[in-house]
Amino acid sequence: MTQNPATEDPNLEAAANTPDQAQAAEGGNEARITALQAERDDLKDKLLRTLAEMENLRRRTEREISDAKAYAVTSFARDLLGSSDNLRRALESVPEAARSAADAALKALYDGVELTERELLKTLERHGVRKVDPQGEKFDPNLHQAMFEAPDPTTPKGLVSKVVQVGYKIGERVLRPALVGVSAGAPKAAEPPAGESGSDKPEKNH
């Protein structure tokens, strides 16, 4: 009578496959963890970028609001500069001798024009408009417009020797550049004609 071969124990086969399955499961878990970490890092990066953009937007908006407040009167202030110039011309048209000898009515008129000019300048200053009178200052092309350059023995080269028209600033911007003359320094001394230098003079015979 032939005996049937021994049947393999199913428990032994399952035990043999367990390490491979565990390793596969571990590998799958690591892959999922890696994917989740990558997704987390990507979301974190996007969040940080969004926060940075929002902060930049906030700062830009604050700056635009500040500029709008500071420069809202630019056009109106520029229109008033002509009135300020005319008041100054009116005051400068009266010589000092005429002011000293003026009667009460003329003196009151002069004082009234001068007071009006001061009040106008104060009003402009309250709105951020400042006068630029650069007499004796270094020429600055960002604030001044040179009308001419001329020798001036009393003013060093490169400094403003004459203010033709005062300028104005509003905030940090130039509302109108000052029109100026720039010193070229002291004029050069004339060179003596040839033959008249001390070394060329003939010596006297004793």
Residue pairs with C-beta under 8 A, 6 or more apart in sequence:
67 171
70 128
70 170
70 171
71 170
71 171
71 173
73 127
73 128
73 129
73 170
74 170
74 173
74 175
77 124
77 127
77 129
77 168
77 170
77 175
78 175
78 176
80 120
80 124
81 168
81 175
81 176
83 120
84 117
84 120
84 121
84 124
85 165
87 113
87 116
87 117
87 120
88 117
88 166
90 113
91 110
91 113
91 114
91 117
94 102
94 110
98 106
99 107
99 110
102 110
121 131
124 130
124 131
124 168
127 170
128 170
128 171
129 168
129 169
129 170
129 175
130 168
130 169
130 170
131 166
131 167
131 168
132 143
132 144
132 166
132 167
132 168
132 169
132 177
132 178
133 163
133 166
133 167
133 178
134 140
134 143
134 144
134 160
134 163
134 167
134 178
134 180
135 160
135 162
135 163
136 155
136 159
136 160
137 159
137 160
138 158
138 159
138 160
139 146
139 158
139 159
139 160
139 180
139 182
142 174
143 167
143 169
143 174
143 177
143 178
144 160
144 167
144 177
144 178
144 179
144 180
145 177
145 178
145 179
145 180
146 180
146 181
146 182
147 164
147 179
147 180
147 181
148 181
148 182
149 181
149 182
149 183
149 184
150 161
150 181
150 182
150 183
150 184
151 183
151 184
151 185
151 186
151 187
152 161
152 183
152 184
152 185
152 186
153 186
153 187
154 161
155 161
155 183
155 185
156 183
156 185
157 183
157 184
157 185
158 182
158 183
159 182
159 183
160 178
160 180
160 181
160 182
160 183
161 180
161 181
161 182
161 183
162 180
162 181
163 178
163 179
163 180
163 181
164 179
164 180
164 181
165 178
165 179
166 178
167 174
167 175
167 176
167 177
167 178
167 179
168 174
168 175
168 176
169 175
194 200
